[in-house]
Amino acid sequence: MARKNTDKVVFHQIKVLDAGAKGVSVAKAPDGKVIFIPNVVPGDVVDVQTFKKRKAYYEGKAVHFHQLSEHRVDPICEHFGVCGGCKWQNMNYDQQLFFKHNEVKNHLQRIGKIELPEFEPILGSEKKFFYRNKMEFSFSNSRWLTEAEIGSEENLGNRNALGFHIPKMWDKILDINKCHLQEDPSNAIRNEVRAFANQNSLTFFNPRAHEGLLRTLMLRTASTGEIMVLIQFFEDDKANRELLLDHLYEKFPQITSLQYVVNNKANDTLYDTDIKLYKGRDYILEEMEGLKFSINAKSFYQTNSEQAYELYKITRDFAGLTGNEIVYDLYTGTGTIAQFVSKKAKKVIGVESVPDAIKDAKANAERNNIDNCEFFVGDMKVVFNDSFIAQHGHPEVIITDPPRDGMHKDVIEQIMKIAPEKVVYVSCNSATQARDLALMDEKYKVTRVRPVDMFPQTHHVENVVLLERR
């Protein structure tokens, strides 16, 4: 039964059925359409106020709970529900793993439409919180206000914020007091930066007017205990910049790398900026099985260091190397997987389109005294051709870890053409992975599948697949 409410519909006593895409749960309306509802857990029975209607679905929010799911837990973060970062924090972890495993299975079956083996159980993360090694926060002089604050007639005073963008609102920042994603001193550093900036009247960025001194704060940590702090300034104000940086270095002597950038571009991306080292060195070191990897401000590195180690072990296990194989590591990034498997391979060839990443990969290989890895820069669909393979050897095994969009069709065609014995496909998006597996089905059979949870409290999931030549 539904009733009209200012042209919107309220559906009563709707049971939440499943966890859907992007951390939003799914229910069915009385008319058979799907309803997408945030901040609920499968098993909840709720009244839903819709705010968007489309041909095949509604979007709405729960306005009353009749029954709470047995899988529901109390979120530990004070910012839950507004921040949008940890959308599954109200669901117990075993159930999170269940839905992640199911998503991978559904994608591979429904999109791939290929023969699949029995899936190996999803590997959960030992750390459920404080597992991220990289966090990025934004400054704003117009923080997000709660409904209570908006309704009050009190003078709200200082509106400065340092925290996260409100979902779907590019100019609104939620001021974060304590985040449960990165280990301390992450929270202490962020809160100190904000407090010192306020005490010394340093201006926070205004994204609409494009003015203000402080723009973003990036924190990177490593399992070795090393810490990188990078502050992005919009204005080139040397005196105030050094005032803040000197204070930070004095307050947190454990900072390994203190850097800054002056960026007055329209966007705050770092990749085309000139980053300046202020104190320490311009990288931090991560360690894995005795291998050391340098991470600079622009490096890509798996965001959950401890679970990345587990992911790489599964990848190496699936590859089943004996020491005699030539291995190609496509989309190698900074060469972490390539170097991780190198001691079990004859030779590893890594290919990546980002020049800085390949520079890091070569430096890391030298640091680790690895002499059987070679790294090359280039667009995968262009570089990975017949002459490249003739020059570097025919691979028995290919490891591929592409971005969310999956592999380019030309890359898939080339893999099919050279037909290595095995392909180990690591993916952060099982939907595009399933599409690619279907394209390879003519020559390759999927023989092993294992999902890996890198991001507890979120809907994201990695998946590792072993393909063997038919």
Salt bridges, closest charged atoms under 4 A:
ASP44 OD2 - ARG72 NH2 2.45
ASP47 OD2 - HIS12 ND1 3.40
ASP47 OD1 - HIS66 NE2 2.72
GLU59 OE2 - LYS52 NZ 3.99
GLU70 OE2 - HIS71 NE2 3.72
GLU78 OE2 - HIS79 NE2 3.98
GLU115 OE2 - LYS445 NZ 3.77
GLU120 OE2 - ARG448 NE 2.71
GLU136 OE1 - LYS134 NZ 3.95
GLU149 OE2 - ARG143 NH2 2.86
ASP171 OD2 - ARG208 NE 2.66
ASP175 OD1 - ARG194 NH1 2.94
GLU183 OE2 - LYS127 NZ 2.99
GLU192 OE2 - HIS247 NE2 2.67
GLU226 OE2 - ARG281 NH2 2.77
ASP236 OD1 - ARG241 NH1 2.75
GLU242 OE2 - LYS238 NZ 3.19
ASP272 OD1 - LYS265 NZ 2.63
ASP274 OD2 - LYS276 NZ 2.89
GLU287 OE1 - LYS292 NZ 3.75
GLU289 OE2 - ARG316 NH2 3.02
GLU289 OE1 - LYS343 NZ 3.17
GLU306 OE2 - LYS127 NZ 3.20
GLU310 OE1 - LYS313 NZ 3.45
ASP317 OD2 - ARG448 NH2 3.17
ASP379 OD2 - LYS381 NZ 2.79
ASP386 OD2 - LYS417 NZ 2.59
ASP410 OD2 - HIS408 ND1 3.74
ASP410 OD1 - LYS409 NZ 3.58
ASP436 OD1 - ARG435 NH2 2.90
ASP441 OD1 - ARG470 NH2 2.86
ASP453 OD1 - LYS100 NZ 2.61
